[in-house]
Amino acid sequence: MRLEGSCHCRAVRFTVEAHCPVPFMHCHCSICRKTAGSGGYAINLGAKAESLKVRGRKHVKAFHALLREPGRRAMRSPAERHFCGECGSALWLWDPRWPELIHPHASAIDTPLPKPPEVVEAGLDYAPYWVDVPSGPDHDRSGTWPSETLEEWHRRHHLLSE
């Protein structure tokens, strides 16, 4: 599915081919919440990195989050969280450990996205108390990260576009 996206001020516009275009997961981890929060969480999609085309690239900035884990020294994540340097809108994440993938934020996508048949509520161990986390049969809850990958979830729901 071809997705078109932009930042709030429209200084950055992009297109990408998404093989996993359904916004399946709300990530409540502190990094997603603080850098791209919408409702106290972020939603990422799966796309082919080679298909990314960007207009206004001079406005794109990247951030490497600080990973803080109990009992370990803090370290910078290798993942690049891209955002607009003009308005601060979260745009996409790219990680050199999986160079073929890019994860645009659903909040940056202008193309109408399909409604998911189920939503994974991930990182609930990190969700602040003020977030009203949805529950019910169409919400799968995970304290940290779900065992099922983005692709596996799409495949199980017959939503994977090849």
C-alpha positions as CSV (number, residue, x, y, z in Angstrom):
1,M,0.0,0.0,0.0
2,R,1.4,3.4,-1.0
3,L,1.3,5.8,2.0
4,E,1.6,9.5,1.9
5,G,2.7,11.4,5.0
6,S,3.7,14.8,6.3
7,C,4.5,16.8,9.3
8,H,2.1,19.3,10.8
9,C,3.6,22.4,9.2
10,R,4.0,20.5,5.8
11,A,7.7,21.4,5.5
12,V,8.3,17.6,5.2
13,R,6.2,15.3,2.9
14,F,7.0,11.7,2.2
15,T,5.8,8.6,0.5
16,V,6.6,5.0,1.3
17,E,5.4,1.5,0.3
18,A,4.0,-0.2,3.4
19,H,3.7,-4.0,3.5
20,C,2.2,-3.7,7.1
21,P,-0.1,-0.7,6.8
22,V,-2.6,-1.5,9.5
23,P,-1.9,0.5,12.8
24,F,-1.9,-2.6,15.0
25,M,0.0,-1.5,18.1
26,H,-0.1,1.2,20.7
27,C,3.4,1.5,22.3
28,H,3.3,2.9,25.8
29,C,7.1,2.9,26.4
30,S,8.5,6.1,27.7
31,I,10.5,6.7,24.5
32,C,7.5,6.5,22.2
33,R,5.3,8.4,24.6
34,K,7.7,11.3,25.0
35,T,8.9,11.6,21.4
36,A,5.8,10.8,19.5
37,G,2.9,10.4,21.9
38,S,-0.6,10.6,20.9
39,G,-3.0,9.5,23.6
40,G,0.1,8.6,25.7
41,Y,1.5,6.2,23.1
42,A,2.9,6.0,19.6
43,I,1.7,3.8,16.7
44,N,4.2,2.6,14.1
45,L,3.6,0.9,10.7
46,G,5.9,-1.3,8.7
47,A,7.3,-0.3,5.3
48,K,10.1,-0.9,2.8
49,A,13.0,1.5,3.6
50,E,14.1,1.5,-0.1
51,S,10.8,3.0,-1.1
52,L,11.0,6.1,1.1
53,K,10.9,9.3,-0.9
54,V,11.1,12.6,1.0
55,R,10.4,16.2,0.0
56,G,11.8,18.8,2.5
57,R,14.6,16.5,3.7
58,K,16.6,19.6,4.9
59,H,13.9,19.9,7.7
60,V,14.3,16.3,8.8
61,K,16.2,15.8,12.1
62,A,17.1,12.5,13.8
63,F,17.3,11.5,17.4
64,H,18.8,8.5,19.1
65,A,16.9,7.8,22.3
66,L,18.6,7.1,25.6
67,L,17.9,3.5,26.7
68,R,17.6,3.3,30.5
69,E,17.2,-0.2,31.9
70,P,17.4,-1.1,35.6
71,G,20.8,-2.3,36.6
72,R,22.4,-1.2,33.4
73,R,24.3,1.8,32.3
74,A,22.3,4.1,30.0
75,M,23.2,3.9,26.3
76,R,22.1,5.5,23.0
77,S,19.8,3.5,20.8
78,P,21.1,2.7,17.3
79,A,17.5,3.5,16.0
80,E,17.0,6.9,14.4
81,R,13.7,8.6,15.2
82,H,13.1,11.1,12.5
83,F,11.1,14.3,13.1
84,C,10.5,17.7,11.5
85,G,13.0,20.2,12.8
86,E,10.4,23.0,12.2
87,C,7.3,21.7,14.0
88,G,8.6,18.7,15.9
89,S,6.2,16.2,14.3
90,A,7.3,12.5,14.6
91,L,7.7,11.1,11.1
92,W,9.4,7.6,11.1
93,L,11.9,5.4,12.8
94,W,14.8,3.6,11.0
95,D,17.1,1.1,12.7
96,P,20.4,-0.1,11.2
97,R,19.8,-3.6,12.7
98,W,16.9,-4.0,10.3
99,P,18.0,-1.7,7.4
100,E,15.3,-3.0,5.0
101,L,12.5,-1.6,7.2
102,I,11.2,1.8,8.0
103,H,8.5,2.5,10.5
104,P,6.4,5.5,9.7
105,H,4.3,6.9,12.6
106,A,0.6,6.4,11.9
107,S,0.1,10.0,13.2
108,A,2.2,11.3,10.2
109,I,0.2,9.4,7.6
110,D,-2.3,11.4,5.5
111,T,-3.5,8.4,3.5
112,P,-6.6,6.8,5.1
113,L,-5.4,3.7,7.0
114,P,-7.4,0.5,7.6
115,K,-9.0,0.0,11.0
116,P,-7.3,-2.9,12.8
117,P,-9.3,-5.9,13.8
118,E,-7.4,-6.0,17.1
119,V,-4.9,-3.7,18.8
120,V,-1.8,-4.7,20.8
121,E,-1.4,-2.5,23.9
122,A,2.4,-2.8,24.3
123,G,4.8,-1.5,27.0
124,L,2.0,-1.3,29.6
125,D,4.7,-1.7,32.4
126,Y,5.7,1.9,31.4
127,A,2.3,3.5,30.8
128,P,1.6,6.4,33.2
129,Y,-1.4,6.0,35.5
130,W,-3.3,8.8,33.7
131,V,-3.5,6.9,30.4
132,D,-6.8,5.1,30.0
133,V,-5.6,1.9,28.3
134,P,-8.4,0.3,26.3
135,S,-9.3,-3.3,27.1
136,G,-11.6,-6.0,25.9
137,P,-11.6,-8.8,23.4
138,D,-10.1,-6.7,20.6
139,H,-7.2,-5.4,22.7
140,D,-4.2,-7.7,23.4
141,R,-2.2,-6.5,26.4
142,S,1.5,-6.8,26.9
143,G,3.6,-5.6,29.8
144,T,6.7,-5.1,27.7
145,W,7.0,-6.1,24.1
146,P,4.6,-8.7,22.4
147,S,6.1,-12.0,21.2
148,E,4.4,-11.6,17.9
149,T,6.2,-9.4,15.3
150,L,4.5,-6.7,13.2
151,E,4.7,-9.0,10.1
152,E,3.4,-12.0,12.0
153,W,0.4,-10.0,13.3
154,H,-0.5,-8.8,9.8
155,R,-0.1,-12.3,8.4
156,R,-2.3,-13.9,11.1
157,H,-5.0,-11.3,10.3
158,H,-4.5,-11.9,6.5
159,L,-3.6,-8.2,6.2
160,L,0.0,-8.5,4.8
161,S,0.3,-6.8,1.4
162,E,3.2,-8.3,-0.5
